[in-house]
Amino acid sequence: MAAASQGAKVAGGLTVGILPGKNHQGLADSVDIAICTDLGHGRNNVNVLSADVVVAVGSGLGTVSEIALALKNHKPVILWQPSPATQAFFTELAPGQFSVAKDIPGAIAQIQALMDNPA
């Protein structure tokens, strides 16, 4: 969360952190609005259902959980520079239900297209 919120902040964005606990413990300095959920890993559902587009960076267990929740909830998903194994895994589970971005301009273009033409 820290790297994403820092990047958004530097670009002039408003940042929101959806936290797993009851307090601001572990909150990045670059988060403008903190939402404490006390849901633990269940906060992933809040993240996904609150998003218009899910852009996944990496393939840690939490990220994979969020990707799966997004796909199950018919949210647009963009995998940014996925490893071959990650791309193969989601291609087998959800063929045609996500896109891949190889670079930041490509991800931005896909997000803009999705926002301009919501499903």
C-alpha positions as CSV (number, residue, x, y, z in Angstrom):
1,M,0.0,0.0,0.0
2,A,2.8,2.4,0.8
3,A,4.4,2.4,-2.7
4,A,1.0,2.8,-4.4
5,S,-0.2,5.6,-2.2
6,Q,3.2,7.4,-2.4
7,G,3.0,7.2,-6.2
8,A,-0.5,8.5,-6.3
9,K,0.3,11.3,-3.9
10,V,3.3,12.4,-5.9
11,A,1.0,12.6,-9.0
12,G,-1.4,14.8,-7.1
13,G,-4.0,12.2,-6.3
14,L,-6.2,11.7,-3.2
15,T,-5.2,8.4,-1.5
16,V,-7.4,6.0,0.5
17,G,-6.1,3.2,2.7
18,I,-8.4,0.3,3.6
19,L,-6.9,-1.1,6.7
20,P,-7.3,-4.6,8.2
21,G,-7.5,-3.5,11.8
22,K,-9.3,-1.2,14.2
23,N,-6.6,1.5,14.2
24,H,-4.1,3.3,11.9
25,Q,-1.3,1.0,12.8
26,G,1.0,0.5,9.8
27,L,-0.6,3.4,7.9
28,A,1.6,5.0,5.3
29,D,2.3,8.7,5.6
30,S,1.0,9.2,2.1
31,V,-2.5,8.0,2.9
32,D,-5.0,10.9,3.0
33,I,-8.1,8.9,4.1
34,A,-7.8,5.8,6.3
35,I,-10.7,3.4,6.6
36,C,-10.3,1.0,9.5
37,T,-12.3,-2.1,8.9
38,D,-11.3,-4.6,11.7
39,L,-11.9,-7.2,9.0
40,G,-8.4,-8.7,8.7
41,H,-8.1,-10.3,5.3
42,G,-11.8,-9.7,4.7
43,R,-10.8,-6.1,3.8
44,N,-9.8,-7.5,0.4
45,N,-13.5,-7.7,-0.3
46,V,-14.0,-4.1,0.6
47,N,-11.0,-3.1,-1.7
48,V,-12.4,-5.1,-4.6
49,L,-16.1,-4.1,-4.3
50,S,-15.2,-0.4,-3.9
51,A,-13.1,-0.4,-7.1
52,D,-14.2,0.5,-10.7
53,V,-11.1,-1.3,-12.0
54,V,-8.6,-3.6,-10.2
55,V,-5.0,-3.3,-11.3
56,A,-2.9,-6.1,-9.8
57,V,0.8,-5.6,-9.3
58,G,2.6,-8.7,-8.2
59,S,1.2,-12.1,-7.2
60,G,1.5,-12.4,-3.5
61,L,-1.3,-14.3,-1.7
62,G,-3.2,-11.1,-0.8
63,T,-3.0,-9.9,-4.4
64,V,-4.1,-13.2,-5.8
65,S,-7.0,-13.2,-3.3
66,E,-8.1,-9.8,-4.5
67,I,-7.8,-10.8,-8.2
68,A,-10.0,-13.8,-7.6
69,L,-12.6,-11.8,-5.7
70,A,-12.6,-9.2,-8.5
71,L,-13.1,-11.8,-11.2
72,K,-15.9,-13.5,-9.2
73,N,-17.6,-10.1,-8.9
74,H,-17.2,-9.3,-12.6
75,K,-14.9,-6.4,-12.0
76,P,-12.4,-5.4,-14.7
77,V,-9.0,-6.7,-13.8
78,I,-5.7,-5.6,-15.3
79,L,-2.6,-7.7,-14.5
80,W,0.5,-5.5,-14.6
81,Q,3.6,-7.3,-15.9
82,P,2.4,-10.7,-14.5
83,S,4.9,-13.6,-14.4
84,P,4.3,-16.3,-16.9
85,A,3.0,-18.6,-14.1
86,T,0.6,-15.9,-12.8
87,Q,-0.8,-15.2,-16.3
88,A,-1.2,-19.0,-17.0
89,F,-2.9,-19.5,-13.6
90,F,-5.5,-16.9,-14.3
91,T,-5.9,-17.8,-17.9
92,E,-6.8,-21.3,-16.9
93,L,-9.2,-20.1,-14.1
94,A,-10.8,-17.2,-16.0
95,P,-10.0,-17.1,-19.7
96,G,-10.8,-13.8,-21.3
97,Q,-11.9,-12.2,-18.1
98,F,-8.8,-10.0,-17.5
99,S,-6.2,-8.1,-19.5
100,V,-2.5,-7.6,-19.2
101,A,-0.5,-4.4,-19.2
102,K,3.2,-4.5,-20.0
103,D,3.9,-0.9,-19.0
104,I,2.4,2.0,-17.2
105,P,1.1,3.9,-20.3
106,G,-0.6,0.7,-21.4
107,A,-2.2,0.2,-18.0
108,I,-3.4,3.9,-18.0
109,A,-4.8,3.5,-21.5
110,Q,-6.7,0.4,-20.4
111,I,-8.1,2.0,-17.3
112,Q,-9.2,5.1,-19.3
113,A,-10.9,2.9,-21.8
114,L,-12.7,1.0,-19.1
115,M,-13.8,4.1,-17.3
116,D,-15.0,5.7,-20.6
117,N,-17.0,2.6,-21.5
118,P,-18.2,0.9,-18.3
119,A,-19.8,-2.5,-18.7
